[in-house]
């Protein structure tokens, strides 16, 4: 089961990365007038999938490294060549195995050649990316990073599609595969490495959670498509009316400022004109309507220009303010709720509440600066490894007790060198056993018996309750 969860995590990462890279390529192709990505998303995800499998097979194969590299290069050449055969040079999808002949033989026009060149660069880069997916490690962290980057690129791509390209470039149809793969992959990557019986409830929890979230998204999309004029456009109209009302209020101080500036300019001009020779003027007569009040006309014209110039900056500023108000409210809410369960473990365990852990996983998708201001721990430990993370936590709790009792923490000292100092500030505590369990977990990845860890923890807690050294008197 462990291998299946790992495979699901890496498969989700391949899908996520292929989608957000497709969004970037489609955005570039659309802005260049090519109609979107030269390679369909199915070709990109297949290319990256073959690349990951190839890296796994040849990375673990025994043999001469040069020979393995040559075999891998041959597979890469075939995979990239086949992917480029699916390039959408024409409007409809096709499979042209002789695409080099069509490219250099004059069959394709200028746009077709540009499609092929962009496709070659994109396919080569994605193959290179696929080779590094397994080598980088840290699948949970990489999934979280890919999700956040992908969300940003997809949102920006949709904005460019609606505002500049004004045609479908294939990004919107990939929203549900993207979010579904991200949620499933991140949940699977945080499952414990050991075969705890509590894992049996996790497939159902993941399926129900992801299905519920995507179901809400589908319903929202259908309602938007069916009642878009009443919903989305109505919201835009309300927002536009709100901006117009603010600009109508701001118009009065703007006109006052413009009038004051124009009068100041006229006064300066009058000072300059007094020093010049008087100009002969005609006899006073009736002014025409155009010359009755030129100052008022200029003030109105300048005010209209200023109001229209403020429309978009004011709208953006208000949206930013509204966004940060919502972020502040969300942080207040999460900080209030996190203080109630700050002692709970954040990693998924067989004995943990699967539904609660799934909610924590979903909240981790939010950027860290938007989450609540809970105190972050000074220590870092590997989450998800039963018997190993407990040994880390036990040692760190021991350090915390000693520091509270006056010990000065020196990060340059090794755990073995710190045994005597800990024994001084925690007299009677099993410092040697705690340090041995930590060293075994940290340097040998050796899990400890959970019952032994709990017994050591009880002794540490008892030692921490005793009077500090020097307080007996």
DRENDO-1510 file (C-alpha; in Angstrom, 1 decimal, always signed):
<recs>
REC; n; res; u; v; w
REC; 1; UNK; +0.0; +0.0; +0.0 .
REC; 2; UNK; +2.9; +2.3; +0.7 .
REC; 3; UNK; +4.2; +2.0; -2.8 .
REC; 4; UNK; +0.7; +2.7; -4.2 .
REC; 5; UNK; +0.4; +6.0; -2.2 .
REC; 6; UNK; +3.9; +7.1; -3.4 .
REC; 7; UNK; +2.9; +6.3; -7.0 .
REC; 8; UNK; -0.3; +8.3; -6.7 .
REC; 9; UNK; +1.6; +11.3; -5.3 .
REC; 10; UNK; +4.1; +11.3; -8.1 .
REC; 11; UNK; +1.4; +10.8; -10.7 .
REC; 12; UNK; -0.5; +13.8; -9.3 .
REC; 13; UNK; +2.7; +15.9; -9.4 .
REC; 14; UNK; +3.1; +15.0; -13.1 .
REC; 15; UNK; -0.4; +16.0; -13.9 .
REC; 16; UNK; -0.1; +19.3; -11.9 .
REC; 17; UNK; +3.2; +20.3; -13.5 .
REC; 18; UNK; +2.0; +19.4; -17.0 .
REC; 19; UNK; -1.1; +21.5; -16.6 .
REC; 20; UNK; +0.5; +24.7; -15.4 .
REC; 21; UNK; +3.3; +24.4; -18.0 .
REC; 22; UNK; +0.6; +23.9; -20.6 .
REC; 23; UNK; -1.1; +27.1; -19.3 .
REC; 24; UNK; +2.2; +29.0; -19.7 .
REC; 25; UNK; +2.8; +27.6; -23.2 .
REC; 26; UNK; -0.8; +28.3; -24.3 .
REC; 27; UNK; -0.6; +31.9; -23.0 .
REC; 28; UNK; +2.6; +32.5; -24.9 .
REC; 29; UNK; +1.2; +30.9; -28.1 .
REC; 30; UNK; -2.0; +32.9; -27.8 .
REC; 31; UNK; -0.2; +36.2; -27.4 .
REC; 32; UNK; +1.9; +35.4; -30.5 .
REC; 33; UNK; -1.2; +34.8; -32.5 .
REC; 34; UNK; -0.8; +31.0; -32.8 .
REC; 35; UNK; -4.1; +30.1; -31.2 .
REC; 36; UNK; -2.7; +28.6; -28.0 .
REC; 37; UNK; -0.2; +25.8; -27.2 .
REC; 38; UNK; +1.3; +24.0; -30.2 .
REC; 39; UNK; +1.2; +20.8; -28.2 .
REC; 40; UNK; -2.0; +19.4; -26.7 .
REC; 41; UNK; -2.1; +18.8; -22.9 .
REC; 42; UNK; -2.5; +15.1; -23.4 .
REC; 43; UNK; +0.9; +15.0; -25.2 .
REC; 44; UNK; +2.6; +17.0; -22.5 .
REC; 45; UNK; +1.3; +14.8; -19.6 .
REC; 46; UNK; +2.2; +11.7; -21.5 .
REC; 47; UNK; +5.7; +13.0; -22.3 .
REC; 48; UNK; +6.3; +13.9; -18.6 .
REC; 49; UNK; +4.9; +10.5; -17.5 .
REC; 50; UNK; +7.3; +8.6; -19.8 .
REC; 51; UNK; +10.1; +10.8; -18.5 .
REC; 52; UNK; +9.4; +10.0; -14.9 .
REC; 53; UNK; +9.1; +6.3; -15.5 .
REC; 54; UNK; +12.3; +6.3; -17.6 .
REC; 55; UNK; +14.2; +8.1; -14.8 .
REC; 56; UNK; +13.0; +5.6; -12.3 .
REC; 57; UNK; +13.9; +2.6; -14.5 .
REC; 58; UNK; +17.3; +3.7; -15.6 .
REC; 59; UNK; +18.1; +5.3; -12.3 .
REC; 60; UNK; +17.8; +2.0; -10.5 .
REC; 61; UNK; +19.2; -0.2; -13.2 .
REC; 62; UNK; +22.6; -1.8; -12.7 .
REC; 63; UNK; +25.2; -1.3; -15.5 .
REC; 64; UNK; +27.6; +1.0; -17.1 .
REC; 65; UNK; +26.5; +4.6; -16.6 .
REC; 66; UNK; +27.4; +5.6; -20.2 .
REC; 67; UNK; +25.3; +2.8; -21.6 .
REC; 68; UNK; +22.4; +3.7; -19.4 .
REC; 69; UNK; +22.7; +7.4; -20.5 .
REC; 70; UNK; +22.7; +6.4; -24.2 .
REC; 71; UNK; +19.5; +4.2; -23.7 .
REC; 72; UNK; +17.9; +7.1; -21.9 .
REC; 73; UNK; +18.8; +9.5; -24.6 .
REC; 74; UNK; +17.3; +7.2; -27.2 .
REC; 75; UNK; +14.0; +7.0; -25.3 .
REC; 76; UNK; +14.0; +10.8; -24.8 .
REC; 77; UNK; +14.5; +11.4; -28.6 .
REC; 78; UNK; +11.6; +9.0; -29.4 .
REC; 79; UNK; +9.3; +10.5; -26.8 .
REC; 80; UNK; +10.0; +14.1; -27.9 .
REC; 81; UNK; +9.6; +13.1; -31.6 .
REC; 82; UNK; +6.3; +11.4; -31.0 .
REC; 83; UNK; +5.0; +14.4; -28.9 .
REC; 84; UNK; +5.8; +16.8; -31.7 .
REC; 85; UNK; +3.9; +14.7; -34.2 .
REC; 86; UNK; +0.8; +15.8; -32.3 .
REC; 87; UNK; +1.6; +19.5; -32.8 .
REC; 88; UNK; -1.6; +21.4; -33.7 .
REC; 89; UNK; -0.2; +23.3; -36.7 .
REC; 90; UNK; -3.6; +23.2; -38.2 .
REC; 91; UNK; -6.9; +24.0; -36.4 .
REC; 92; UNK; -7.8; +20.4; -35.7 .
REC; 93; UNK; -5.7; +17.8; -33.9 .
REC; 94; UNK; -3.6; +15.5; -36.1 .
REC; 95; UNK; -0.8; +13.0; -35.9 .
REC; 96; UNK; +1.9; +13.7; -38.5 .
REC; 97; UNK; +4.8; +11.4; -38.0 .
REC; 98; UNK; +6.7; +13.1; -40.8 .
REC; 99; UNK; +6.6; +16.5; -39.2 .
REC; 100; UNK; +10.3; +17.4; -39.9 .
REC; 101; UNK; +9.6; +17.0; -43.7 .
REC; 102; UNK; +6.6; +19.2; -43.5 .
REC; 103; UNK; +8.5; +21.8; -41.4 .
REC; 104; UNK; +11.5; +22.1; -43.6 .
REC; 105; UNK; +9.9; +21.2; -46.9 .
REC; 106; UNK; +7.7; +24.2; -47.1 .
REC; 107; UNK; +4.4; +22.6; -46.3 .
REC; 108; UNK; +3.9; +24.7; -43.2 .
REC; 109; UNK; +3.7; +28.4; -43.3 .
REC; 110; UNK; +5.4; +30.9; -41.0 .
REC; 111; UNK; +2.9; +30.2; -38.1 .
REC; 112; UNK; +3.4; +26.4; -38.6 .
REC; 113; UNK; +7.2; +26.7; -38.3 .
REC; 114; UNK; +6.7; +28.9; -35.2 .
REC; 115; UNK; +4.4; +26.2; -33.7 .
REC; 116; UNK; +7.0; +23.5; -34.3 .
REC; 117; UNK; +9.9; +25.6; -32.8 .
REC; 118; UNK; +7.9; +26.4; -29.7 .
REC; 119; UNK; +6.9; +22.7; -29.5 .
REC; 120; UNK; +10.5; +21.5; -29.7 .
REC; 121; UNK; +11.6; +23.9; -26.9 .
REC; 122; UNK; +8.6; +23.1; -24.7 .
REC; 123; UNK; +8.9; +19.3; -25.2 .
REC; 124; UNK; +12.7; +19.3; -24.5 .
REC; 125; UNK; +12.2; +21.4; -21.3 .
REC; 126; UNK; +9.4; +19.3; -20.0 .
REC; 127; UNK; +11.5; +16.1; -20.5 .
REC; 128; UNK; +14.3; +17.7; -18.5 .
REC; 129; UNK; +11.8; +18.6; -15.8 .
REC; 130; UNK; +10.5; +15.1; -15.7 .
REC; 131; UNK; +14.0; +13.8; -15.1 .
REC; 132; UNK; +14.3; +15.9; -11.9 .
REC; 133; UNK; +11.0; +15.0; -10.3 .
REC; 134; UNK; +12.2; +11.8; -8.7 .
REC; 135; UNK; +15.7; +13.1; -8.0 .
REC; 136; UNK; +14.6; +16.2; -6.0 .
REC; 137; UNK; +12.6; +14.2; -3.3 .
REC; 138; UNK; +10.3; +15.9; -0.8 .
REC; 139; UNK; +7.1; +14.9; -2.7 .
REC; 140; UNK; +4.8; +16.7; -0.2 .
REC; 141; UNK; +6.7; +20.0; -0.4 .
REC; 142; UNK; +6.9; +19.8; -4.2 .
REC; 143; UNK; +3.2; +19.1; -4.5 .
REC; 144; UNK; +2.4; +22.2; -2.4 .
REC; 145; UNK; +4.8; +24.4; -4.4 .
REC; 146; UNK; +3.5; +23.1; -7.7 .
REC; 147; UNK; -0.1; +23.7; -6.6 .
REC; 148; UNK; +0.6; +27.3; -5.6 .
REC; 149; UNK; +2.6; +28.1; -8.8 .
REC; 150; UNK; +0.0; +26.4; -10.9 .
REC; 151; UNK; -2.8; +28.3; -9.4 .
REC; 152; UNK; -1.0; +31.6; -10.1 .
REC; 153; UNK; -0.1; +30.7; -13.7 .
REC; 154; UNK; -3.6; +29.4; -14.4 .
REC; 155; UNK; -5.3; +32.5; -13.0 .
REC; 156; UNK; -2.9; +34.8; -14.9 .
REC; 157; UNK; -3.5; +32.7; -18.1 .
REC; 158; UNK; -7.3; +33.0; -17.8 .
REC; 159; UNK; -7.0; +36.7; -17.2 .
REC; 160; UNK; -4.8; +37.1; -20.4 .
REC; 161; UNK; -7.2; +34.8; -22.3 .
REC; 162; UNK; -10.2; +37.0; -21.4 .
REC; 163; UNK; -8.6; +40.4; -21.7 .
REC; 164; UNK; -6.0; +40.1; -24.5 .
REC; 165; UNK; -6.3; +36.9; -26.5 .
REC; 166; UNK; -10.2; +36.8; -26.5 .
REC; 167; UNK; -10.4; +33.2; -27.6 .
REC; 168; UNK; -10.3; +29.8; -25.9 .
REC; 169; UNK; -6.8; +28.5; -25.5 .
REC; 170; UNK; -7.7; +25.4; -23.5 .
REC; 171; UNK; -6.9; +26.4; -19.9 .
REC; 172; UNK; -10.4; +26.5; -18.4 .
REC; 173; UNK; -11.1; +22.8; -19.3 .
REC; 174; UNK; -8.1; +21.7; -17.1 .
REC; 175; UNK; -9.2; +23.4; -13.9 .
REC; 176; UNK; -10.9; +20.3; -12.5 .
REC; 177; UNK; -8.1; +17.9; -13.3 .
REC; 178; UNK; -5.6; +20.3; -11.8 .
REC; 179; UNK; -7.4; +20.8; -8.5 .
REC; 180; UNK; -8.5; +17.2; -8.2 .
REC; 181; UNK; -5.0; +15.9; -8.8 .
REC; 182; UNK; -3.6; +18.4; -6.3 .
REC; 183; UNK; -5.9; +17.5; -3.5 .
REC; 184; UNK; -5.5; +13.7; -4.1 .
REC; 185; UNK; -1.7; +13.9; -4.4 .
REC; 186; UNK; -1.2; +16.1; -1.4 .
REC; 187; UNK; -3.4; +13.9; +0.8 .
REC; 188; UNK; -1.6; +10.7; -0.4 .
REC; 189; UNK; +1.8; +12.2; +0.1 .
REC; 190; UNK; +1.1; +12.9; +3.8 .
REC; 191; UNK; +0.0; +9.4; +4.6 .
REC; 192; UNK; +2.3; +7.6; +7.1 .
REC; 193; UNK; +5.1; +5.4; +5.8 .
REC; 194; UNK; +4.2; +2.5; +8.0 .
REC; 195; UNK; +1.3; +0.2; +7.4 .
REC; 196; UNK; -1.0; +1.4; +10.2 .
REC; 197; UNK; -4.5; +0.0; +10.3 .
REC; 198; UNK; -5.9; +3.4; +10.6 .
REC; 199; UNK; -5.0; +4.1; +6.9 .
REC; 200; UNK; -8.1; +2.0; +5.9 .
REC; 201; UNK; -10.4; +5.1; +6.3 .
REC; 202; UNK; -8.2; +7.4; +4.2 .
REC; 203; UNK; -9.1; +6.4; +0.7 .
REC; 204; UNK; -12.8; +7.0; +1.5 .
REC; 205; UNK; -12.0; +10.3; +3.2 .
REC; 206; UNK; -9.9; +11.5; +0.3 .
REC; 207; UNK; -12.5; +10.4; -2.2 .
REC; 208; UNK; -15.4; +12.1; -0.4 .
REC; 209; UNK; -13.4; +15.3; +0.3 .
REC; 210; UNK; -12.1; +15.7; -3.3 .
REC; 211; UNK; -15.4; +14.7; -4.8 .
REC; 212; UNK; -17.3; +17.2; -2.6 .
REC; 213; UNK; -15.0; +20.1; -3.5 .
REC; 214; UNK; -15.0; +19.3; -7.2 .
REC; 215; UNK; -18.8; +18.8; -7.1 .
REC; 216; UNK; -19.3; +22.3; -5.6 .
REC; 217; UNK; -17.0; +23.6; -8.3 .
REC; 218; UNK; -19.1; +21.9; -11.0 .
REC; 219; UNK; -22.3; +23.2; -9.7 .
REC; 220; UNK; -20.9; +26.7; -9.4 .
REC; 221; UNK; -19.6; +26.5; -13.0 .
REC; 222; UNK; -23.0; +25.3; -14.3 .
REC; 223; UNK; -24.9; +28.0; -12.4 .
REC; 224; UNK; -22.4; +30.6; -13.7 .
REC; 225; UNK; -22.8; +29.3; -17.3 .
REC; 226; UNK; -26.6; +29.2; -17.0 .
REC; 227; UNK; -27.2; +32.4; -15.0 .
REC; 228; UNK; -24.0; +34.2; -15.8 .
REC; 229; UNK; -25.8; +37.4; -16.9 .
REC; 230; UNK; -27.6; +37.6; -13.6 .
REC; 231; UNK; -24.8; +36.5; -11.4 .
REC; 232; UNK; -21.3; +37.4; -12.6 .
REC; 233; UNK; -22.4; +40.4; -14.7 .
REC; 234; UNK; -24.7; +41.5; -12.0 .
REC; 235; UNK; -21.8; +41.6; -9.6 .
REC; 236; UNK; -19.7; +43.6; -12.0 .
REC; 237; UNK; -22.6; +46.0; -12.5 .
REC; 238; UNK; -23.0; +46.5; -8.8 .
REC; 239; UNK; -19.2; +47.1; -8.4 .
REC; 240; UNK; -19.2; +49.6; -11.3 .
REC; 241; UNK; -22.1; +51.5; -9.8 .
REC; 242; UNK; -20.3; +51.6; -6.4 .
REC; 243; UNK; -17.2; +53.0; -8.2 .
REC; 244; UNK; -19.3; +55.6; -10.0 .
REC; 245; UNK; -20.9; +56.7; -6.7 .
REC; 246; UNK; -17.4; +57.2; -5.2 .
REC; 247; UNK; -16.2; +59.1; -8.2 .
REC; 248; UNK; -19.3; +61.3; -8.1 .
REC; 249; UNK; -18.5; +62.2; -4.5 .
REC; 250; UNK; -14.8; +62.8; -5.3 .
REC; 251; UNK; -15.7; +65.0; -8.2 .
REC; 252; UNK; -16.4; +68.0; -6.0 .
REC; 253; UNK; -13.1; +68.2; -4.2 .
REC; 254; UNK; -11.4; +67.5; -7.6 .
REC; 255; UNK; -13.2; +70.5; -9.2 .
REC; 256; UNK; -12.3; +72.7; -6.3 .
REC; 257; UNK; -8.6; +71.7; -6.6 .
REC; 258; UNK; -8.7; +72.2; -10.4 .
REC; 259; UNK; -10.3; +75.6; -10.0 .
REC; 260; UNK; -7.7; +76.7; -7.4 .
REC; 261; UNK; -4.9; +75.5; -9.7 .
REC; 262; UNK; -6.3; +77.3; -12.7 .
REC; 263; UNK; -6.8; +80.5; -10.8 .
REC; 264; UNK; -3.3; +80.3; -9.5 .
REC; 265; UNK; -2.0; +79.9; -13.1 .
REC; 266; UNK; -4.1; +82.9; -14.3 .
REC; 267; UNK; -2.7; +85.0; -11.4 .
REC; 268; UNK; +0.8; +84.2; -12.3 .
REC; 269; UNK; +0.1; +85.0; -16.0 .
REC; 270; UNK; -1.3; +88.4; -14.9 .
REC; 271; UNK; +1.9; +89.2; -13.0 .
REC; 272; UNK; +3.9; +88.5; -16.1 .
REC; 273; UNK; +1.6; +90.4; -18.4 .
REC; 274; UNK; +1.7; +93.6; -16.2 .
REC; 275; UNK; +5.4; +93.9; -17.0 .
REC; 276; UNK; +4.8; +93.8; -20.7 .
REC; 277; UNK; +3.6; +96.7; -22.9 .
REC; 278; UNK; -0.1; +97.1; -23.0 .
REC; 279; UNK; -1.9; +95.7; -26.0 .
REC; 280; UNK; -4.5; +97.7; -27.9 .
REC; 281; UNK; -7.9; +96.3; -27.3 .
REC; 282; UNK; -11.1; +96.7; -29.3 .
REC; 283; UNK; -14.0; +98.4; -27.8 .
REC; 284; UNK; -15.8; +96.2; -25.3 .
REC; 285; UNK; -18.8; +94.4; -26.8 .
REC; 286; UNK; -20.9; +91.4; -26.2 .
REC; 287; UNK; -18.9; +88.2; -25.5 .
REC; 288; UNK; -19.8; +85.1; -27.4 .
REC; 289; UNK; -21.0; +82.0; -25.6 .
REC; 290; UNK; -17.6; +80.3; -26.1 .
REC; 291; UNK; -15.7; +83.1; -24.3 .
REC; 292; UNK; -18.1; +83.8; -21.5 .
REC; 293; UNK; -16.4; +81.6; -19.0 .
REC; 294; UNK; -13.3; +79.8; -20.4 .
REC; 295; UNK; -12.0; +79.1; -16.9 .
REC; 296; UNK; -15.1; +77.1; -16.1 .
REC; 297; UNK; -14.8; +75.1; -19.3 .
REC; 298; UNK; -11.2; +74.2; -18.7 .
REC; 299; UNK; -11.9; +73.2; -15.1 .
REC; 300; UNK; -14.7; +70.9; -16.2 .
REC; 301; UNK; -12.6; +69.4; -18.9 .
REC; 302; UNK; -9.7; +68.8; -16.4 .
REC; 303; UNK; -12.0; +67.4; -13.8 .
REC; 304; UNK; -13.6; +64.9; -16.3 .
REC; 305; UNK; -10.1; +63.8; -17.3 .
REC; 306; UNK; -9.0; +63.3; -13.6 .
REC; 307; UNK; -12.2; +61.4; -12.7 .
REC; 308; UNK; -11.8; +59.0; -15.6 .
REC; 309; UNK; -8.1; +58.6; -14.8 .
REC; 310; UNK; -8.9; +57.7; -11.3 .
REC; 311; UNK; -11.5; +55.0; -12.2 .
REC; 312; UNK; -9.2; +52.0; -12.6 .
REC; 313; UNK; -6.7; +52.9; -10.0 .
REC; 314; UNK; -9.5; +53.5; -7.5 .
REC; 315; UNK; -11.1; +50.2; -8.4 .
REC; 316; UNK; -7.9; +48.2; -8.0 .
REC; 317; UNK; -7.1; +50.0; -4.7 .
REC; 318; UNK; -10.4; +49.1; -3.3 .
REC; 319; UNK; -10.1; +45.5; -4.4 .
REC; 320; UNK; -6.7; +45.3; -2.7 .
REC; 321; UNK; -8.1; +46.8; +0.5 .
REC; 322; UNK; -11.0; +44.4; +0.4 .
REC; 323; UNK; -8.6; +41.4; -0.1 .
REC; 324; UNK; -6.4; +42.3; +2.8 .
REC; 325; UNK; -9.5; +42.9; +5.0 .
REC; 326; UNK; -10.6; +39.4; +4.2 .
REC; 327; UNK; -7.1; +38.0; +4.8 .
REC; 328; UNK; -7.0; +39.8; +8.2 .
REC; 329; UNK; -10.3; +38.4; +9.2 .
REC; 330; UNK; -9.2; +34.9; +8.1 .
REC; 331; UNK; -6.0; +35.1; +10.0 .
REC; 332; UNK; -7.9; +36.2; +13.2 .
REC; 333; UNK; -10.2; +33.3; +12.8 .
REC; 334; UNK; -7.5; +30.7; +12.2 .
REC; 335; UNK; -5.3; +32.1; +15.0 .
REC; 336; UNK; -8.3; +31.8; +17.4 .
REC; 337; UNK; -9.0; +28.2; +16.3 .
REC; 338; UNK; -5.4; +27.1; +16.2 .
REC; 339; UNK; -4.8; +28.1; +19.8 .
REC; 340; UNK; -7.4; +25.5; +20.8 .
REC; 341; UNK; -5.6; +22.5; +19.2 .
REC; 342; UNK; -1.9; +23.7; +19.0 .
REC; 343; UNK; -0.8; +20.5; +20.9 .
REC; 344; UNK; -2.3; +18.2; +18.2 .
REC; 345; UNK; +0.1; +16.7; +15.7 .
REC; 346; UNK; +0.0; +18.0; +12.1 .
REC; 347; UNK; +1.1; +14.9; +10.4 .
REC; 348; UNK; -1.3; +12.1; +9.5 .
REC; 349; UNK; -1.2; +9.1; +11.7 .
REC; 350; UNK; -3.2; +5.9; +11.9 .
REC; 351; UNK; -4.6; +7.0; +15.3 .
REC; 352; UNK; -5.5; +10.5; +14.2 .
REC; 353; UNK; -8.8; +11.9; +13.0 .
REC; 354; UNK; -8.8; +11.5; +9.3 .
REC; 355; UNK; -11.4; +14.2; +8.7 .
REC; 356; UNK; -9.6; +16.7; +10.9 .
REC; 357; UNK; -6.3; +16.0; +9.2 .
REC; 358; UNK; -7.9; +16.4; +5.8 .
REC; 359; UNK; -9.1; +19.8; +6.8 .
REC; 360; UNK; -5.6; +20.7; +8.0 .
REC; 361; UNK; -4.2; +19.5; +4.6 .
REC; 362; UNK; -6.7; +21.7; +2.7 .
REC; 363; UNK; -5.8; +24.7; +4.9 .
REC; 364; UNK; -2.1; +24.2; +4.1 .
REC; 365; UNK; -2.8; +25.0; +0.5 .
REC; 366; UNK; -3.4; +28.6; +1.5 .
REC; 367; UNK; -0.2; +30.7; +1.4 .
REC; 368; UNK; +1.6; +30.9; +4.8 .
REC; 369; UNK; +1.2; +34.7; +5.0 .
REC; 370; UNK; -2.5; +34.3; +4.8 .
REC; 371; UNK; -2.8; +31.8; +7.6 .
REC; 372; UNK; -3.2; +32.6; +11.3 .
REC; 373; UNK; -0.4; +34.0; +13.4 .
REC; 374; UNK; +0.2; +30.8; +15.4 .
REC; 375; UNK; +3.6; +30.4; +16.9 .
REC; 376; UNK; +5.9; +28.3; +14.7 .
REC; 377; UNK; +8.1; +25.8; +16.3 .
REC; 378; UNK; +11.9; +26.4; +16.5 .
REC; 379; UNK; +12.5; +22.7; +15.8 .
REC; 380; UNK; +11.9; +20.8; +12.6 .
REC; 381; UNK; +11.4; +17.0; +12.3 .
REC; 382; UNK; +10.4; +14.5; +9.7 .
REC; 383; UNK; +6.6; +14.1; +9.7 .
REC; 384; UNK; +4.9; +10.9; +8.7 .
REC; 385; UNK; +7.5; +8.4; +9.9 .
REC; 386; UNK; +6.1; +6.4; +12.9 .
REC; 387; UNK; +8.7; +5.9; +15.6 .
REC; 388; UNK; +11.1; +8.4; +14.1 .
REC; 389; UNK; +9.2; +11.7; +14.4 .
REC; 390; UNK; +8.3; +10.7; +18.0 .
REC; 391; UNK; +12.0; +10.3; +18.9 .
REC; 392; UNK; +12.6; +13.8; +17.4 .
REC; 393; UNK; +9.8; +15.3; +19.4 .
REC; 394; UNK; +10.9; +13.6; +22.6 .
REC; 395; UNK; +14.4; +15.0; +22.2 .
REC; 396; UNK; +13.2; +18.5; +21.3 .
REC; 397; UNK; +10.8; +18.5; +24.3 .
REC; 398; UNK; +13.7; +17.6; +26.5 .
REC; 399; UNK; +15.7; +20.5; +25.1 .
REC; 400; UNK; +12.8; +22.8; +25.7 .
REC; 401; UNK; +12.4; +21.8; +29.3 .
REC; 402; UNK; +16.2; +22.3; +29.9 .
REC; 403; UNK; +16.1; +25.8; +28.2 .
REC; 404; UNK; +13.2; +26.9; +30.3 .
REC; 405; UNK; +15.2; +25.9; +33.4 .
REC; 406; UNK; +18.2; +28.0; +32.4 .
REC; 407; UNK; +20.3; +26.0; +29.9 .
REC; 408; UNK; +21.9; +28.0; +27.1 .
REC; 409; UNK; +21.3; +26.3; +23.8 .
REC; 410; UNK; +24.3; +26.1; +21.5 .
REC; 411; UNK; +23.4; +24.8; +18.0 .
REC; 412; UNK; +27.0; +24.0; +17.2 .
REC; 413; UNK; +27.2; +21.3; +20.0 .
REC; 414; UNK; +26.4; +17.7; +19.0 .
REC; 415; UNK; +23.7; +15.7; +20.9 .
REC; 416; UNK; +26.4; +13.5; +22.6 .
REC; 417; UNK; +28.3; +16.6; +23.7 .
REC; 418; UNK; +25.1; +18.1; +25.1 .
REC; 419; UNK; +24.3; +15.1; +27.4 .
REC; 420; UNK; +26.1; +16.5; +30.5 .
REC; 421; UNK; +24.4; +19.9; +30.2 .
REC; 422; UNK; +21.0; +18.3; +29.9 .
REC; 423; UNK; +21.7; +16.1; +32.9 .
REC; 424; UNK; +22.6; +19.2; +35.0 .
REC; 425; UNK; +19.4; +21.0; +34.3 .
REC; 426; UNK; +17.2; +17.8; +34.3 .
REC; 427; UNK; +18.6; +15.8; +37.1 .
REC; 428; UNK; +17.4; +12.2; +37.2 .
REC; 429; UNK; +16.1; +12.3; +33.6 .
REC; 430; UNK; +17.1; +9.5; +31.2 .
REC; 431; UNK; +19.2; +11.8; +29.1 .
REC; 432; UNK; +21.4; +9.1; +27.7 .
REC; 433; UNK; +18.5; +7.0; +26.5 .
REC; 434; UNK; +16.7; +10.0; +25.0 .
REC; 435; UNK; +19.8; +11.0; +23.1 .
REC; 436; UNK; +20.4; +7.5; +21.9 .
REC; 437; UNK; +16.9; +7.3; +20.5 .
REC; 438; UNK; +17.4; +10.6; +18.8 .
REC; 439; UNK; +20.7; +9.7; +17.2 .
REC; 440; UNK; +19.2; +6.4; +16.0 .
REC; 441; UNK; +16.3; +8.2; +14.4 .
REC; 442; UNK; +18.3; +11.2; +13.0 .
REC; 443; UNK; +21.4; +9.4; +11.7 .
REC; 444; UNK; +20.2; +5.9; +11.1 .
REC; 445; UNK; +16.5; +6.4; +10.3 .
REC; 446; UNK; +15.8; +3.7; +13.0 .
REC; 447; UNK; +12.3; +3.9; +14.4 .
REC; 448; UNK; +11.8; +3.5; +18.1 .
REC; 449; UNK; +9.1; +1.6; +20.0 .
REC; 450; UNK; +6.3; +4.0; +20.8 .
REC; 451; UNK; +5.8; +2.4; +24.2 .
REC; 452; UNK; +9.5; +3.1; +25.0 .
REC; 453; UNK; +9.2; +6.7; +23.8 .
REC; 454; UNK; +6.1; +7.2; +26.1 .
REC; 455; UNK; +8.0; +5.8; +29.0 .
REC; 456; UNK; +10.9; +8.1; +28.5 .
REC; 457; UNK; +8.6; +11.1; +28.0 .
REC; 458; UNK; +7.0; +10.4; +31.4 .
REC; 459; UNK; +10.4; +10.4; +33.1 .
REC; 460; UNK; +11.4; +13.6; +31.4 .
REC; 461; UNK; +8.1; +15.3; +32.5 .
REC; 462; UNK; +8.8; +14.1; +36.1 .
REC; 463; UNK; +12.3; +15.5; +36.0 .
REC; 464; UNK; +11.0; +18.8; +34.6 .
REC; 465; UNK; +8.7; +19.2; +37.6 .
REC; 466; UNK; +11.4; +18.9; +40.1 .
REC; 467; UNK; +13.0; +22.1; +41.5 .
REC; 468; UNK; +15.7; +23.6; +39.3 .
REC; 469; UNK; +19.3; +23.3; +40.3 .
REC; 470; UNK; +20.1; +25.8; +43.0 .
REC; 471; UNK; +16.5; +26.3; +44.0 .
REC; 472; UNK; +16.5; +23.6; +46.8 .
REC; 473; UNK; +18.0; +26.1; +49.2 .
</recs>
